[in-house]
Amino acid sequence: LLSDYKQCKGSDDTPSLADLSASFLTGDQVASFICSCLWSAFPASYWGSRANFDMICSTATRFIKLRRREQMPEGELLKGIKVTDIKWLFGDRTTQKTRSRSDHEAGTILLQNAMHWLY
């Protein structure tokens, strides 16, 4: 994961302007690194599906590109994520074809708390 990481090399402790500008990373590069870390740190079953993971990466990219005073709206954290794809949210009841509304809401709240922790 850190293969593209470059340390600033200067003659003293303070890096030169050229070294600093050479070590600049764009928001997309940071987001790509974060998504690689997330994919490596959590098993694929945690995300439920590849589409869910892609939505998390898309949201993470938007979050990383926010300016200092901007905030991510609460509803954006779970936008586009299929909660029913995530089997660990529902425990042993994953074999049910339909879930009760309260089960779905509880799973959504649990996932929202996990996303708050992540961000």
N, CA, C and O of each residue as an XYZ file, in Angstrom:
476
protein
N       0.806     -1.206      0.000
C       0.000      0.000      0.000
C       0.843      1.261      0.000
O       0.438      2.293     -0.534
N       1.982      1.170      0.585
C       2.813      2.350      0.693
C       3.899      2.399     -0.368
O       4.889      3.115     -0.212
N       3.721      1.639     -1.452
C       4.763      1.572     -2.471
C       4.976      2.904     -3.180
O       6.069      3.171     -3.678
N       3.930      3.754     -3.232
C       4.065      5.050     -3.896
C       4.478      6.155     -2.946
O       4.661      7.297     -3.367
N       4.626      5.833     -1.666
C       4.983      6.838     -0.670
C       6.428      7.264     -0.853
O       7.320      6.426     -0.985
N       6.658      8.577     -0.859
C       8.016      9.095     -1.011
C       8.301     10.044      0.140
O       7.544     10.984      0.383
N       9.368      9.802      0.830
C       9.775     10.693      1.900
C      10.512     11.873      1.308
O      11.238     11.741      0.323
N      10.318     13.031      1.922
C      11.041     14.214      1.486
C      12.503     14.075      1.909
O      12.798     13.731      3.054
N      13.399     14.342      0.985
C      14.822     14.229      1.287
C      15.442     15.611      1.187
O      15.505     16.196      0.106
N      15.887     16.115      2.285
C      16.531     17.410      2.304
C      17.850     17.314      3.026
O      18.146     16.306      3.669
N      18.636     18.351      2.922
C      19.945     18.325      3.566
C      19.824     18.506      5.072
O      20.720     18.114      5.820
N      18.719     19.099      5.522
C      18.508     19.254      6.956
C      17.099     18.780      7.311
O      16.438     18.150      6.485
N      16.638     19.068      8.503
C      15.327     18.604      8.955
C      14.177     19.267      8.205
O      13.098     18.684      8.100
N      14.386     20.468      7.684
C      13.332     21.182      6.990
C      13.382     20.843      5.500
O      14.384     21.111      4.837
N      12.299     20.251      4.969
C      12.306     19.909      3.548
C      12.246     21.170      2.682
O      11.684     22.187      3.090
N      12.819     21.094      1.504
C      12.788     22.236      0.591
C      11.420     22.327     -0.078
O      10.638     21.377     -0.040
N      11.144     23.453     -0.678
C       9.882     23.648     -1.387
C       9.740     22.649     -2.538
O       8.642     22.153     -2.793
N      10.821     22.356     -3.218
C      10.786     21.381     -4.314
C      10.420     19.986     -3.798
O       9.654     19.266     -4.438
N      10.968     19.612     -2.647
C      10.641     18.313     -2.059
C       9.177     18.249     -1.644
O       8.505     17.239     -1.851
N       8.693     19.336     -1.057
C       7.293     19.371     -0.631
C       6.346     19.288     -1.829
O       5.360     18.552     -1.787
N       6.632     20.020     -2.876
C       5.754     19.991     -4.046
C       5.812     18.636     -4.751
O       4.825     18.216     -5.355
N       6.939     17.955     -4.684
C       7.054     16.633     -5.294
C       6.283     15.577     -4.508
O       5.898     14.552     -5.071
N       6.052     15.809     -3.228
C       5.351     14.833     -2.401
C       3.854     15.114     -2.298
O       3.157     14.431     -1.547
N       3.348     16.098     -3.031
C       1.931     16.446     -3.016
C       1.092     15.311     -3.597
O       1.456     14.729     -4.618
N      -0.026     14.998     -2.949
C      -0.949     13.982     -3.440
C      -2.307     14.631     -3.672
O      -2.746     15.464     -2.879
N      -2.963     14.251     -4.750
C      -4.297     14.774     -5.033
C      -5.328     14.061     -4.155
O      -5.032     13.032     -3.548
N      -6.524     14.612     -4.095
C      -7.602     13.982     -3.347
C      -7.939     12.602     -3.880
O      -8.268     11.696     -3.114
N      -7.858     12.442     -5.202
C      -8.136     11.134     -5.807
C      -7.094     10.094     -5.403
O      -7.429      8.928     -5.194
N      -5.835     10.510     -5.293
C      -4.791      9.583     -4.875
C      -4.982      9.166     -3.417
O      -4.797      8.000     -3.070
N      -5.352     10.122     -2.570
C      -5.615      9.815     -1.163
C      -6.814      8.876     -1.057
O      -6.783      7.908     -0.297
N      -7.871      9.165     -1.820
C      -9.068      8.319     -1.793
C      -8.758      6.905     -2.272
O      -9.265      5.934     -1.711
N      -7.935      6.785     -3.297
C      -7.543      5.472     -3.789
C      -6.787      4.696     -2.714
O      -7.013      3.498     -2.539
N      -5.899      5.365     -2.001
C      -5.156      4.727     -0.918
C      -6.099      4.273      0.199
O      -5.978      3.158      0.706
N      -7.033      5.141      0.575
C      -7.998      4.812      1.638
C      -8.845      3.609      1.223
O      -9.065      2.702      2.026
N      -9.316      3.594     -0.013
C     -10.135      2.466     -0.483
C      -9.333      1.171     -0.499
O      -9.868      0.111     -0.174
N      -8.070      1.242     -0.868
C      -7.213      0.054     -0.825
C      -7.053     -0.445      0.604
O      -7.084     -1.650      0.854
N      -6.885      0.475      1.530
C      -6.770      0.095      2.943
C      -8.053     -0.545      3.450
O      -8.010     -1.551      4.159
N      -9.200      0.036      3.088
C     -10.483     -0.511      3.525
C     -10.711     -1.907      2.959
O     -11.187     -2.799      3.661
N     -10.367     -2.094      1.680
C     -10.557     -3.405      1.058
C      -9.664     -4.450      1.717
O     -10.056     -5.608      1.863
N      -8.455     -4.034      2.115
C      -7.523     -4.959      2.756
C      -7.875     -5.223      4.219
O      -7.662     -6.327      4.721
N      -8.408     -4.220      4.897
C      -8.652     -4.326      6.336
C      -9.930     -5.093      6.678
O      -9.996     -5.756      7.713
N     -10.933     -5.009      5.823
C     -12.218     -5.653      6.102
C     -12.463     -6.765      5.093
O     -12.105     -6.623      3.924
N     -13.066     -7.868      5.522
C     -13.381     -8.937      4.564
C     -14.466     -8.480      3.590
O     -15.240     -7.576      3.905
N     -14.525     -9.090      2.429
C     -15.503     -8.704      1.408
C     -16.933     -8.834      1.927
O     -17.812     -8.075      1.519
N     -17.169     -9.787      2.819
C     -18.523     -9.979      3.356
C     -18.980     -8.805      4.219
O     -20.179     -8.610      4.421
N     -18.025     -8.021      4.730
C     -18.387     -6.851      5.542
C     -19.178     -5.843      4.720
O     -20.102     -5.211      5.233
N     -18.823     -5.689      3.449
C     -19.463     -4.696      2.588
C     -20.749     -5.224      1.977
O     -21.576     -4.433      1.524
N     -20.939     -6.524      1.950
C     -22.159     -7.100      1.408
C     -22.082     -7.378     -0.083
O     -22.487     -8.448     -0.535
N     -21.570     -6.434     -0.846
C     -21.424     -6.611     -2.296
C     -20.377     -5.634     -2.808
O     -20.022     -4.668     -2.131
N     -19.896     -5.897     -3.996
C     -18.905     -4.999     -4.606
C     -19.529     -3.630     -4.884
O     -18.859     -2.603     -4.779
N     -20.826     -3.622     -5.242
C     -21.521     -2.358     -5.504
C     -21.560     -1.498     -4.234
O     -21.390     -0.280     -4.305
N     -21.783     -2.128     -3.074
C     -21.772     -1.390     -1.808
C     -20.395     -0.809     -1.532
O     -20.274      0.341     -1.112
N     -19.348     -1.609     -1.770
C     -17.995     -1.115     -1.536
C     -17.675      0.051     -2.468
O     -17.039      1.020     -2.055
N     -18.112     -0.040     -3.715
C     -17.891      1.060     -4.663
C     -18.612      2.327     -4.208
O     -18.089      3.429     -4.379
N     -19.803      2.184     -3.631
C     -20.528      3.353     -3.106
C     -19.794      3.951     -1.909
O     -19.732      5.172     -1.767
N     -19.234      3.095     -1.045
C     -18.445      3.582      0.097
C     -17.234      4.363     -0.413
O     -16.919      5.433      0.108
N     -16.565      3.834     -1.421
C     -15.394      4.528     -1.990
C     -15.799      5.857     -2.614
O     -15.077      6.846     -2.486
N     -16.931      5.889     -3.279
C     -17.418      7.130     -3.876
C     -17.712      8.167     -2.795
O     -17.367      9.339     -2.941
N     -18.348      7.734     -1.715
C     -18.645      8.632     -0.599
C     -17.363      9.088      0.079
O     -17.238     10.253      0.454
N     -16.412      8.178      0.237
C     -15.128      8.539      0.848
C     -14.390      9.570     -0.006
O     -13.759     10.482      0.529
N     -14.467      9.429     -1.317
C     -13.829     10.393     -2.212
C     -14.450     11.771     -2.050
O     -13.744     12.776     -1.979
N     -15.789     11.811     -1.992
C     -16.458     13.103     -1.770
C     -16.081     13.688     -0.415
O     -15.881     14.896     -0.289
N     -15.985     12.831      0.598
C     -15.628     13.291      1.939
C     -14.208     13.868      1.956
O     -13.967     14.912      2.561
N     -13.285     13.194      1.301
C     -11.888     13.637      1.275
C     -11.755     14.976      0.546
O     -10.915     15.800      0.908
N     -12.572     15.190     -0.466
C     -12.477     16.410     -1.260
C     -13.226     17.608     -0.654
O     -13.205     18.702     -1.218
N     -13.881     17.399      0.485
C     -14.565     18.520      1.139
C     -13.556     19.565      1.578
O     -12.417     19.245      1.916
N     -13.983     20.796      1.570
C     -13.120     21.861      2.060
C     -13.187     21.897      3.578
O     -13.957     21.163      4.198
N     -12.382     22.749      4.160
C     -12.212     22.771      5.607
C     -13.532     22.939      6.364
O     -13.776     22.212      7.327
N     -14.366     23.856      5.962
C     -15.605     24.159      6.696
C     -16.823     23.382      6.190
O     -17.896     23.477      6.786
N     -16.682     22.629      5.125
C     -17.800     21.872      4.582
C     -18.019     20.591      5.384
O     -17.087     20.019      5.948
N     -19.260     20.167      5.415
C     -19.602     18.941      6.129
C     -20.360     18.001      5.207
O     -21.053     18.432      4.285
N     -20.218     16.721      5.471
C     -20.944     15.702      4.720
C     -22.344     15.591      5.331
O     -22.477     15.365      6.534
N     -23.391     15.749      4.508
C     -24.748     15.589      5.041
C     -24.963     14.175      5.587
O     -24.411     13.207      5.066
N     -25.759     14.074      6.624
C     -26.024     12.793      7.296
C     -26.527     11.718      6.320
O     -26.109     10.563      6.399
N     -27.402     12.092      5.423
C     -27.989     11.133      4.498
C     -27.029     10.618      3.443
O     -27.293      9.590      2.820
N     -25.921     11.310      3.230
C     -24.953     10.904      2.213
C     -24.154      9.666      2.601
O     -23.636      8.973      1.726
N     -24.044      9.375      3.894
C     -23.223      8.245      4.337
C     -23.729      6.909      3.816
O     -22.934      6.037      3.466
N     -25.039      6.744      3.765
C     -25.611      5.465      3.335
C     -26.268      5.537      1.966
O     -26.927      4.585      1.549
N     -26.100      6.642      1.264
C     -26.750      6.820     -0.031
C     -26.238      5.775     -1.022
O     -25.034      5.652     -1.249
N     -27.173      5.028     -1.605
C     -26.829      4.035     -2.611
C     -26.410      2.684     -2.075
O     -26.127      1.777     -2.857
N     -26.361      2.526     -0.764
C     -25.943      1.249     -0.175
C     -27.174      0.366      0.032
O     -28.185      0.809      0.576
N     -27.075     -0.875     -0.406
C     -28.167     -1.836     -0.222
C     -27.947     -2.548      1.104
O     -27.116     -3.449      1.216
N     -28.697     -2.132      2.088
C     -28.550     -2.679      3.441
C     -28.873     -4.168      3.460
O     -28.276     -4.921      4.229
N     -29.801     -4.593      2.631
C     -30.208     -5.998      2.627
C     -29.117     -6.926      2.093
O     -29.183     -8.136      2.311
N     -28.110     -6.379      1.395
C     -26.995     -7.196      0.908
C     -26.013     -7.561      2.012
O     -25.239     -8.507      1.867
N     -26.038     -6.826      3.100
C     -25.059     -7.009      4.176
C     -25.615     -8.032      5.172
O     -26.456     -7.713      6.012
N     -25.130     -9.246      5.056
C     -25.680    -10.378      5.816
C     -25.431    -10.266      7.318
O     -26.287    -10.679      8.100
N     -24.289     -9.721      7.752
C     -23.970     -9.688      9.172
C     -24.874     -8.748      9.956
O     -24.919     -8.821     11.184
N     -25.587     -7.878      9.276
C     -26.491     -6.956      9.981
C     -27.706     -7.663     10.574
O     -28.293     -7.199     11.551
N     -28.071     -8.786      9.973
C     -29.328     -9.421     10.357
C     -29.161    -10.747     11.083
O     -30.152    -11.416     11.374
N     -27.953    -11.132     11.374
C     -27.707    -12.334     12.160
C     -28.215    -13.595     11.494
O     -28.015    -13.795     10.296
N     -28.868    -14.443     12.262
C     -29.345    -15.742     11.774
C     -30.571    -15.619     10.877
O     -30.995    -16.608     10.278
N     -31.130    -14.459     10.778
C     -32.353    -14.305      9.992
C     -32.073    -14.005      8.526
O     -32.943    -13.489      7.825
N     -30.878    -14.320      8.055
C     -30.527    -14.007      6.664
C     -31.252    -14.888      5.665
O     -31.282    -14.569      4.477
N     -31.831    -15.981      6.114
C     -32.528    -16.870      5.192
C     -33.943    -16.391      4.895
O     -34.575    -16.888      3.963
N     -34.442    -15.450      5.655
C     -35.780    -14.926      5.406
C     -35.796    -14.171      4.079
O     -34.858    -13.445      3.750
N     -36.876    -14.355      3.327
C     -37.000    -13.625      2.068
C     -37.395    -12.179      2.322
O     -36.949    -11.273      1.619
N     -38.222    -11.970      3.314
C     -38.628    -10.605      3.670
C     -38.322    -10.379      5.138
O     -38.430    -11.286      5.964
N     -37.946     -9.174      5.437
C     -37.642     -8.812      6.819
C     -38.673     -7.811      7.294
O     -39.267     -7.077      6.505
N     -38.870     -7.799      8.587
C     -39.805     -6.819      9.119
C     -39.202     -5.426      8.993
O     -37.987     -5.265      8.877
N     -40.058     -4.447      9.019
C     -39.600     -3.065      8.915
C     -38.686     -2.704     10.070
O     -37.695     -2.000      9.878
N     -39.006     -3.173     11.262
C     -38.178     -2.850     12.430
C     -36.788     -3.482     12.319
O     -35.800     -2.879     12.739
N     -36.703     -4.706     11.750
C     -35.393     -5.333     11.521
C     -34.567     -4.515     10.530
O     -33.371     -4.302     10.731
N     -35.212     -4.066      9.469
C     -34.510     -3.269      8.461
C     -34.035     -1.940      9.055
O     -32.906     -1.516      8.811
N     -34.887     -1.296      9.823
C     -34.505     -0.019     10.447
C     -33.362     -0.207     11.443
O     -32.455      0.622     11.518
N     -33.408     -1.306     12.211
C     -32.330     -1.582     13.170
C     -31.020     -1.842     12.441
O     -29.968     -1.369     12.871
N     -31.072     -2.592     11.339
C     -29.872     -2.842     10.547
C     -29.319     -1.563      9.938
O     -28.104     -1.372      9.878
N     -30.213     -0.687      9.487
C     -29.790      0.594      8.913
C     -29.107      1.465      9.960
O     -28.093      2.103      9.675
N     -29.658      1.492     11.163
C     -29.052      2.287     12.246
C     -27.692      1.719     12.623
O     -26.745      2.473     12.847
N     -27.586      0.406     12.693
C     -26.307     -0.225     13.005
C     -25.254      0.101     11.936
O     -24.107      0.410     12.260
N     -25.653      0.027     10.663
C     -24.740      0.361      9.578
C     -24.373      1.847      9.604
O     -23.229      2.210      9.330
N     -25.331      2.694      9.929
C     -25.052      4.130     10.024
C     -24.025      4.402     11.126
O     -23.135      5.235     10.952
N     -24.144      3.714     12.242
C     -23.157      3.866     13.323
C     -21.776      3.392     12.877
O     -20.766      4.008     13.218
N     -21.731      2.302     12.116
C     -20.447      1.809     11.602
C     -19.833      2.817     10.640
O     -18.618      3.016     10.649
N     -20.658      3.459      9.807
C     -20.149      4.460      8.854
C     -19.670      5.723      9.588
O     -18.690      6.348      9.183
N     -20.369      6.089     10.666
C     -19.900      7.223     11.482
C     -18.525      6.918     12.062
O     -17.653      7.787     12.083
N     -18.328      5.699     12.530
C     -17.025      5.305     13.058
C     -15.962      5.377     11.971
O     -14.846      5.842     12.201
N     -16.339      4.900     10.765
C     -15.397      4.868      9.663
C     -14.948      6.267      9.243
O     -13.767      6.497      8.979
N     -15.906      7.201      9.183
C     -15.578      8.557      8.753
C     -15.098      9.393      9.914
O     -14.776     10.568      9.736
